[in-house]
Amino acid sequence: MKLFLYFSQTISLDVLDGKGRWVGRLFDMGMNPYSDIYPKATELIIRRSSWEYARIKWEDIVYIEHEVRLKVTVDQIVFSRETPKCDFTLRRDILDQQVVDTDDQRVVRVNDIYLLRVENQLYAANVDVGLRGIIRRLGWTAVIDFLVSLFNPKSSYLSHDELIPWKATQVLPKLGRMKSLLKLDVSKSKLNSIPPAAMADIIQDLDIFVRVSLFKSLDGVLQNKVFTDMTLAHKQELIDQLEEREVADLITNIPADEATDLLMQLPRDKSRHLLGLLGSETNKKLRKLLSFAKDSAGGLMTTEYLYLKATATVAEGLKKIHDNINFPGTIFFLYVVDDNYKYLGTTSLRRFFNEDPQKLLLETCYPENIHVYTDDTVEQVALLLERHKSSSIPVLNDQDILQGIITIDDVLEVLISLVWHKYEEKL
């Protein structure tokens, strides 16, 4: 017996009973994805006609090779007019479906499935996402191989199957009009290992229905990070498919500047309604940011930053960072204020990490006290950041009270948009 089989080559194999009588043709293969890293075959679904189906338990199968031979006789098999209901099958749930290649962080389509035979048991070992998988299913392998070898005998097509190990794939869950599919803890751990920015790219490339379902399958922390890294347009599409409470939770847990940008893009009525669903502290913070002009320092800033009073020590600074390791804003800079929140200076982890723990944090601040005011323009902010080679800058009001901070990525996003609009006007 062959050690490996392609699932496409088993579909429509003749199924013979224990006495060698024809029973039907193999239609699908039920799997148990919970037993091992690689799903194990547990049953076959056979079809006798376009409306007669039967389920065969794996222990009733002698072998699968050029045909399927059963232990039971045809009179022991019960056929029904409906396809037997299985939790997870290869033809229905995997073949032609989209999966995430968690190694290369991309979405691919399954063209075939590579089955591994261990004794008399079959396991889904790899998914075939290459052109050969499609050719094999069409039954054109011999013809295409001959033509390719004739014109390009060294072609990688002839020697290379584009296979992805099952353990490196995550089947995309389905939602709404699409079939429901399994969600495994081990699968979620695969998704959680993908960097949020890469996951955002993956999600944005999907159909909106798959996009919503995959997004909902992520844990809460990863959802917040992925949502933050999505474009505004895709954020808007996504929240249109989510419950209001889910949207409110996202807005509460993403950086304030990202939440503000999103709310500013939404219709005014919807934005006001969502603000009403937020907690009083978040509501107040976002309303304050929304009051500033979008292209001003106040409109660019985020109110999520770490600060300490002038009496704080280096030890307290280190503890502040340690206690806020999952903080949505930057944790590498600390801002020092007096009892009235008047801005005194900025320090960074690099500046005070090796200092005496009892030293005042204020003494480790940068000698140049650079800052901007809420009504300064984005160009003024960009010039200061470039001049001082800084990645963030504090924003003050006219009483020098610290209001927020602006990071370099927020400035670049606005500047790129402005340059692009000017470029478009010249075209």
C-alpha positions as CSV (number, residue, x, y, z in Angstrom):
1,M,0.0,0.0,0.0
2,K,1.1,3.5,-0.7
3,L,2.4,5.5,2.3
4,F,0.8,8.7,1.0
5,L,-2.5,9.3,-0.8
6,Y,-4.0,12.5,-2.3
7,F,-7.6,13.0,-1.2
8,S,-8.6,14.0,-4.7
9,Q,-7.5,10.5,-5.9
10,T,-9.7,8.8,-3.4
11,I,-12.9,10.7,-4.3
12,S,-15.2,8.5,-6.5
13,L,-13.2,5.3,-5.8
14,D,-15.5,2.3,-6.1
15,V,-16.6,0.9,-2.7
16,L,-17.0,-2.9,-2.5
17,D,-18.6,-4.8,0.4
18,G,-17.1,-7.8,2.2
19,K,-18.3,-10.1,-0.7
20,G,-16.8,-7.9,-3.4
21,R,-20.2,-6.4,-4.4
22,W,-20.4,-2.8,-5.6
23,V,-21.9,-0.5,-2.9
24,G,-21.3,3.0,-4.2
25,R,-18.5,5.5,-4.6
26,L,-16.4,7.3,-2.0
27,F,-17.8,10.8,-1.6
28,D,-16.2,12.3,1.5
29,M,-14.1,11.5,4.6
30,G,-15.0,12.4,8.1
31,M,-12.1,13.4,10.4
32,N,-11.4,13.8,14.1
33,P,-9.4,17.0,14.4
34,Y,-9.2,16.8,18.2
35,S,-7.3,13.5,18.6
36,D,-3.9,14.5,17.3
37,I,-1.9,17.3,15.8
38,Y,-2.9,15.8,12.4
39,P,-6.7,15.0,12.0
40,K,-7.4,11.3,11.9
41,A,-10.0,9.7,9.5
42,T,-12.9,8.3,11.5
43,E,-15.5,7.4,8.8
44,L,-16.3,7.5,5.1
45,I,-19.3,8.9,3.4
46,I,-20.3,6.9,0.3
47,R,-22.8,7.8,-2.4
48,R,-24.8,5.3,-4.4
49,S,-26.7,7.8,-6.4
50,S,-27.2,11.5,-6.5
51,W,-29.6,11.2,-3.6
52,E,-28.5,8.1,-1.6
53,Y,-25.7,8.4,1.0
54,A,-24.4,6.2,3.7
55,R,-21.8,6.5,6.6
56,I,-19.2,3.8,7.1
57,K,-17.3,3.6,10.3
58,W,-13.5,3.3,10.0
59,E,-13.4,-0.1,11.8
60,D,-15.6,-1.5,9.0
61,I,-13.0,-0.7,6.3
62,V,-10.4,-3.3,5.2
63,Y,-8.3,-1.0,3.0
64,I,-8.3,2.1,0.7
65,E,-6.1,1.8,-2.4
66,H,-7.4,1.6,-6.0
67,E,-10.7,0.7,-4.5
68,V,-12.3,0.7,-1.0
69,R,-13.0,-2.7,0.4
70,L,-15.3,-3.0,3.4
71,K,-15.8,-5.7,6.0
72,V,-19.6,-5.4,6.1
73,T,-22.0,-6.5,3.4
74,V,-24.2,-4.2,1.4
75,D,-27.4,-5.4,3.2
76,Q,-25.9,-4.1,6.5
77,I,-25.4,-0.6,5.1
78,V,-28.2,2.0,5.7
79,F,-28.6,4.6,2.9
80,S,-30.5,7.9,3.4
81,R,-31.5,10.7,1.1
82,E,-29.5,13.3,3.0
83,T,-25.7,13.6,3.4
84,P,-24.8,12.2,6.8
85,K,-24.0,15.0,9.3
86,C,-20.4,15.0,10.3
87,D,-18.6,17.6,12.4
88,F,-15.6,17.9,10.1
89,T,-15.0,16.4,6.7
90,L,-12.3,17.0,4.1
91,R,-14.5,17.6,1.0
92,R,-16.9,19.9,2.7
93,D,-14.7,21.8,5.2
94,I,-11.2,21.8,3.7
95,L,-11.1,21.3,0.0
96,D,-11.4,24.6,-1.9
97,Q,-11.5,26.5,1.4
98,Q,-9.2,29.3,2.5
99,V,-6.6,28.6,5.2
100,V,-4.0,30.7,6.9
101,D,-0.4,29.5,6.4
102,T,0.8,30.5,9.8
103,D,4.5,30.1,8.9
104,D,4.4,32.4,5.8
105,Q,1.5,34.5,7.2
106,R,-0.6,34.4,4.1
107,V,-4.1,33.2,3.0
108,V,-4.1,30.3,0.6
109,R,-6.7,28.1,-1.1
110,V,-6.6,24.3,-0.6
111,N,-6.5,22.5,-3.9
112,D,-5.9,19.0,-2.5
113,I,-5.1,17.2,0.8
114,Y,-2.1,15.0,1.3
115,L,-3.0,11.9,3.4
116,L,-0.5,9.9,5.4
117,R,-1.2,6.2,6.0
118,V,0.0,4.7,9.3
119,E,-0.9,1.0,9.3
120,N,-4.6,1.1,8.3
121,Q,-5.2,4.7,9.5
122,L,-5.2,7.9,7.4
123,Y,-4.2,11.3,8.7
124,A,-4.4,14.7,7.0
125,A,-0.7,15.5,6.9
126,N,-0.4,18.5,4.4
127,V,-2.6,20.7,2.3
128,D,-1.7,21.2,-1.3
129,V,-2.0,24.9,-2.3
130,G,-0.1,24.6,-5.6
131,L,-1.0,24.4,-9.3
132,R,-0.3,20.6,-9.4
133,G,-3.2,20.1,-6.9
134,I,-5.7,21.7,-9.4
135,I,-4.2,19.7,-12.3
136,R,-4.4,16.5,-10.3
137,R,-8.1,17.0,-9.5
138,L,-8.9,17.7,-13.1
139,G,-7.2,14.4,-14.1
140,W,-4.8,16.2,-16.4
141,T,-1.5,15.3,-14.6
142,A,-0.1,13.0,-17.3
143,V,-0.9,15.4,-20.2
144,I,0.4,18.5,-18.4
145,D,3.5,16.8,-17.1
146,F,4.3,15.6,-20.6
147,L,3.9,19.1,-22.1
148,V,5.9,20.8,-19.4
149,S,8.7,18.2,-19.6
150,L,8.7,18.7,-23.4
151,F,9.2,22.5,-23.3
152,N,10.9,22.9,-19.9
153,P,12.2,19.6,-18.4
154,K,13.9,21.5,-15.5
155,S,10.7,23.2,-14.4
156,S,10.1,23.2,-10.7
157,Y,6.4,22.3,-11.5
158,L,7.5,18.7,-12.3
159,S,9.3,18.2,-9.0
160,H,7.8,20.5,-6.5
161,D,4.4,20.2,-4.8
162,E,3.5,23.3,-2.8
163,L,2.5,21.6,0.4
164,I,1.9,23.2,3.8
165,P,2.0,21.0,6.9
166,W,-1.4,20.7,8.6
167,K,0.1,21.9,11.9
168,A,1.2,25.1,10.2
169,T,-2.4,25.9,8.9
170,Q,-5.4,27.5,10.4
171,V,-8.7,26.9,8.7
172,L,-10.6,30.1,8.4
173,P,-13.9,29.8,10.3
174,K,-17.1,30.6,8.5
175,L,-20.0,32.8,9.4
176,G,-23.5,33.7,8.3
177,R,-24.2,32.5,4.8
178,M,-21.1,30.3,4.9
179,K,-20.7,26.9,6.6
180,S,-19.7,26.8,10.2
181,L,-16.3,25.3,10.9
182,L,-14.3,24.0,13.9
183,K,-12.5,26.3,16.3
184,L,-9.6,24.7,18.2
185,D,-7.6,26.0,21.1
186,V,-4.4,24.8,19.3
187,S,-5.6,26.6,16.1
188,K,-6.1,29.8,18.1
189,S,-2.6,29.6,19.5
190,K,-1.3,29.4,15.9
191,L,-3.2,32.6,15.0
192,N,-2.0,34.3,18.2
193,S,1.6,33.6,17.2
194,I,1.2,35.8,14.0
195,P,2.3,39.5,14.6
196,P,-0.8,41.7,14.8
197,A,0.2,43.8,11.7
198,A,0.6,40.7,9.6
199,M,-2.7,39.4,10.9
200,A,-4.4,42.7,10.0
201,D,-3.0,42.3,6.4
202,I,-4.4,38.8,6.3
203,I,-7.8,39.8,7.5
204,Q,-8.0,42.7,5.1
205,D,-7.5,40.4,2.2
206,L,-10.5,38.3,3.0
207,D,-14.2,38.3,2.1
208,I,-16.1,40.4,4.7
209,F,-17.9,37.4,6.0
210,V,-14.8,35.4,6.6
211,R,-13.1,38.5,7.9
212,V,-15.6,39.0,10.6
213,S,-15.6,35.3,11.6
214,L,-11.8,35.1,11.8
215,F,-11.6,38.4,13.7
216,K,-14.1,37.0,16.3
217,S,-12.1,33.8,16.7
218,L,-9.1,35.8,18.0
219,D,-8.7,36.5,21.7
220,G,-9.6,40.0,23.0
221,V,-6.0,41.3,23.4
222,L,-5.1,40.2,19.8
223,Q,-8.4,41.7,18.5
224,N,-7.5,45.1,19.9
225,K,-4.0,45.0,18.4
226,V,-5.2,43.7,15.0
227,F,-8.0,46.3,14.8
228,T,-5.5,49.0,15.6
229,D,-3.3,48.0,12.6
230,M,-6.2,47.8,10.1
231,T,-6.9,50.7,7.7
232,L,-9.7,53.1,8.6
233,A,-11.8,51.8,5.6
234,H,-11.5,48.2,6.8
235,K,-12.2,49.2,10.4
236,Q,-15.4,50.8,9.2
237,E,-16.4,47.7,7.2
238,L,-15.7,45.5,10.1
239,I,-17.7,47.4,12.8
240,D,-20.7,47.5,10.5
241,Q,-20.8,43.7,11.0
242,L,-20.2,43.7,14.7
243,E,-22.6,44.2,17.6
244,E,-22.6,47.7,19.1
245,R,-21.3,46.3,22.4
246,E,-18.4,44.7,20.6
247,V,-17.6,47.9,18.8
248,A,-17.7,49.9,22.1
249,D,-15.3,47.4,23.7
250,L,-12.9,47.8,20.8
251,I,-13.0,51.6,20.9
252,T,-12.4,51.5,24.7
253,N,-9.3,49.2,24.3
254,I,-7.5,50.6,21.3
255,P,-5.2,53.7,21.5
256,A,-7.2,56.9,22.0
257,D,-5.8,58.5,18.8
258,E,-6.9,55.5,16.7
259,A,-10.3,55.5,18.3
260,T,-10.6,59.3,17.6
261,D,-9.7,58.8,13.9
262,L,-12.3,56.1,13.6
263,L,-15.1,58.2,15.3
264,M,-14.3,61.2,13.1
265,Q,-14.8,59.1,10.0
266,L,-18.2,57.7,11.0
267,P,-21.5,59.5,10.4
268,R,-22.1,62.0,13.2
269,D,-25.2,60.2,14.6
270,K,-23.4,56.8,14.7
271,S,-20.3,58.4,16.4
272,R,-22.5,60.1,19.0
273,H,-24.4,56.8,19.7
274,L,-21.1,54.9,20.1
275,L,-19.8,57.5,22.5
276,G,-22.9,57.0,24.6
277,L,-22.1,53.3,25.0
278,L,-18.6,54.0,26.4
279,G,-17.6,54.4,30.0
280,S,-17.6,58.0,31.3
281,E,-13.8,58.2,31.5
282,T,-13.3,57.0,27.9
283,N,-16.2,59.1,26.7
284,K,-14.7,62.3,28.3
285,K,-11.2,61.5,26.9
286,L,-12.4,60.9,23.3
287,R,-14.8,63.9,23.3
288,K,-11.8,66.1,24.3
289,L,-9.7,64.7,21.4
290,L,-12.6,65.1,18.9
291,S,-12.8,68.8,19.8
292,F,-9.5,69.5,18.2
293,A,-8.9,70.1,14.5
294,K,-7.8,66.9,12.8
295,D,-4.6,68.4,11.4
296,S,-3.6,70.1,14.6
297,A,-1.3,68.7,17.3
298,G,-4.4,68.3,19.5
299,G,-6.1,66.3,16.8
300,L,-3.0,64.1,16.3
301,M,-2.2,63.4,20.0
302,T,-3.2,60.4,22.1
303,T,-4.0,60.7,25.8
304,E,-2.5,57.4,26.5
305,Y,1.0,57.9,28.0
306,L,2.8,57.1,31.2
307,Y,3.6,59.9,33.6
308,L,4.9,60.4,37.2
309,K,5.1,63.2,39.6
310,A,8.3,65.2,40.2
311,T,9.1,63.4,43.4
312,A,9.2,60.0,41.7
313,T,12.4,57.9,41.7
314,V,14.1,55.8,39.1
315,A,12.8,52.7,41.0
316,E,9.2,54.0,40.7
317,G,9.8,54.6,37.0
318,L,10.9,51.0,36.5
319,K,7.9,49.8,38.4
320,K,5.6,52.0,36.3
321,I,6.8,50.4,33.2
322,H,6.7,46.9,34.7
323,D,3.1,47.4,35.8
324,N,2.0,48.6,32.3
325,I,3.7,46.1,30.1
326,N,0.4,45.6,28.1
327,F,-0.3,49.4,28.0
328,P,-1.7,50.3,24.5
329,G,0.5,53.4,24.2
330,T,4.3,53.7,24.3
331,I,6.0,52.5,27.4
332,F,9.5,53.6,26.6
333,F,9.0,57.2,27.5
334,L,7.9,58.6,30.9
335,Y,6.7,62.2,31.3
336,V,7.3,64.1,34.6
337,V,4.7,66.6,35.8
338,D,4.2,68.6,39.0
339,D,1.2,68.4,41.3
340,N,-0.9,70.5,38.9
341,Y,0.1,68.3,35.9
342,K,2.3,71.0,34.6
343,Y,4.8,69.5,32.2
344,L,8.4,69.3,33.6
345,G,10.3,67.0,31.3
346,T,10.6,63.7,29.4
347,T,12.8,60.7,30.1
348,S,13.2,57.3,28.5
349,L,13.9,53.8,29.7
350,R,17.3,53.9,28.1
351,R,18.2,57.0,30.1
352,F,17.3,55.8,33.6
353,F,17.5,52.0,33.3
354,N,21.0,51.8,34.8
355,E,20.7,54.8,37.2
356,D,20.6,54.6,41.0
357,P,17.1,53.4,41.9
358,Q,16.8,56.3,44.5
359,K,17.7,59.0,42.0
360,L,14.9,61.4,41.1
361,L,13.4,60.5,37.7
362,L,13.3,64.3,36.9
363,E,17.2,64.3,37.0
364,T,17.3,61.8,34.1
365,C,15.1,63.9,31.8
366,Y,16.4,65.1,28.5
367,P,18.2,68.4,28.8
368,E,16.2,69.9,25.9
369,N,12.5,70.3,26.9
370,I,10.9,70.0,23.5
371,H,7.1,70.1,23.2
372,V,4.2,71.5,21.1
373,Y,0.9,73.1,21.9
374,T,-2.5,71.7,21.0
375,D,-3.1,74.3,18.2
376,D,0.2,73.8,16.5
377,T,0.1,72.4,12.9
378,V,1.2,69.0,11.8
379,E,4.1,70.6,9.9
380,Q,5.4,72.2,13.1
381,V,5.2,68.9,14.9
382,A,7.0,67.1,12.1
383,L,9.8,69.7,12.0
384,L,10.5,69.4,15.8
385,L,10.5,65.6,15.7
386,E,12.9,65.6,12.8
387,R,15.2,68.3,14.3
388,H,15.5,66.5,17.6
389,K,15.5,63.0,16.1
390,S,12.7,62.0,18.5
391,S,10.0,59.4,18.1
392,S,7.4,61.2,20.2
393,I,6.7,64.7,21.6
394,P,4.4,65.9,24.4
395,V,1.5,68.2,23.7
396,L,0.6,71.0,26.2
397,N,-2.2,73.5,26.5
398,D,-1.6,77.3,27.0
399,Q,-1.0,76.8,30.7
400,D,1.7,74.2,30.0
401,I,-0.5,71.4,31.3
402,L,0.4,68.0,29.7
403,Q,-2.6,67.0,27.4
404,G,-1.2,64.1,25.5
405,I,1.7,62.9,23.2
406,I,2.2,62.5,19.5
407,T,4.2,59.6,18.1
408,I,6.1,59.7,14.8
409,D,3.9,57.2,13.1
410,D,0.8,59.4,13.6
411,V,2.6,62.4,12.0
412,L,3.9,60.3,9.1
413,E,0.4,59.0,8.4
414,V,-1.0,62.5,8.1
415,L,2.0,63.8,6.1
416,I,1.8,60.9,3.6
417,S,-1.9,61.6,3.1
418,L,-1.3,65.3,2.5
419,V,1.5,64.6,0.0
420,W,-0.6,62.0,-1.8
421,H,-3.5,64.5,-2.2
422,K,-1.2,67.1,-3.6
423,Y,0.3,64.6,-5.9
424,E,-3.2,63.5,-7.1
425,E,-4.1,67.1,-7.8
426,K,-1.2,67.4,-10.2
427,L,-2.1,64.3,-12.1
